[in-house]
Amino acid sequence: MEDKRKIEILDQFFDSSITTDYNKSLFTNCYVCYENMTADGYDVCVFAPANGRIDVNDHVYYYNDDLCRNVLYMYEHSESPLIYVEGELAEKIYLRSEQLQLFEEYLPDILKSDLLTKEEHEELLENEEY
């Protein structure tokens, strides 16, 4: 199964999605994740509601590991229907590969759901030990 399809299934499973298309984030109440620079030249990342106030303690990240973990937590728990992550930042935090790992973790539950076609279900059963 293609990685793109796995992520589509995961989006449906969590009732949430992550996009790198900024235009999609303009018309919805979503979370945004982007890089910024502090006044004294440090690179930081912001992960906050698109129309919300940014609180340094809650929304600004210096370490990418914590950022990726929190983006995936928000995604996994459907706390926002859409999460926009700046394209280059998504690559830096290995977001796609982390989503694919999440797919593998949830595969037993996904196999029990009605999100897969019969062919996809059989393919996943064939290739996995479930």
N, C-alpha and C positions, 0 to 999 in steps of 0.2 A: 504494500500500500504506500502511496506517495505521502511524503511528509506534509504537503499542503492539505491533503484530505484528512490526515490525522488531526491537524490543528483545527480544521473545520468541525470535525466531530467533537473535539474537546470544547470548542466554543459553544456548541449546542448543549453539550453535557453540563457545562457550568452556567449557561445562559448569560454569557459575557464574552467579550472579544477584545483582543489587543490589536491595534493598528499602528502603522507608521505613516498613514495618510492623514496629514494635518487637516485637510478639508473635511474629513468625516467628523472631526472633533469640534468643528465650528457650530454645528447645528444640534448638539445634544448635550445633556448634562453628563459630563464624563470626568475622568481623572486625566491629567496630563503629566508627562514625565519628560524632562528636558535638561540639558546642561546649561549652566550659567557660570559666571565668574564673579568672585567676591571683589569688593572694592580694592583689596590688597593683592589681587592676582591669583587666588586659589580657585581651581576648578571644583565646582560642586554640582550636584544634581538636585533638581526639585521634582517632587512627586506630590501633587496636591489636586484638589478639585479645581476644574477649569475656571470656575467663576468665584472661587473662594479666596479668602485671605491666606497668605502664606505665613506660616508660623515656623520660624527657624528650627525650633526644637522638634516639631512634628513632621515637617515636610522637606527639610534640606538634608542631603546625604553627602558625605565625603567618601565613603567606601561603597563600591559598586556591589559587593556581595549582599550587603544589607538592602540595598535598593532593589536588586533583582528578587530577593526573597519577599519583600513587601509588595512588589508589583504582582508577583505570582499569588500571594495570599489574597490580594484584592480580587484577582481574576478567579481564583479557585472558589472563593466564597461568594461570588456574584454580588459583591458590594457596589459595583458600578457596571452598568450594561456595556460600557465602552471605555477602554483605556488607550490613550494615545501615548506612544513612546517615540521620541525623536529617532529617526532611522539609524544614524551613526551610533547613538547611545544603545539602541537595541542590539546592535552588533557587539559593542564593547562589553555588555553584560551577558552576552550569550543567551539572549532571551529565547530565540527559536529552539536552540538545543535544550534549554530548560523546559520549554513547553513540551517537547517531544519526550523528555524524561517523565514529565507529569502524565503524559498519555500512557506510558508504560505502567506507571504506578496505579492508574485508575482503570487499566485494561480489564481486569475481572468485572468491575462494575459496568463498564462500557459494553462488554459482551452480553451482559444481562439486560441492557437497555434496548430500545427499538430504534436506535440511531443509525444502525448499520444495515446495509443491504445484505441479503442472504449470501451473496458472493464475498462481500467484505468479511462477514462473520466467519465463513469457512476459511478464507485466506488467513485471517488472524489466528484461528484455531490451529491451522496447519503449521504456521510459522512460530507459534509460541507454545509454551508448556503449561496450558491451563486446562 
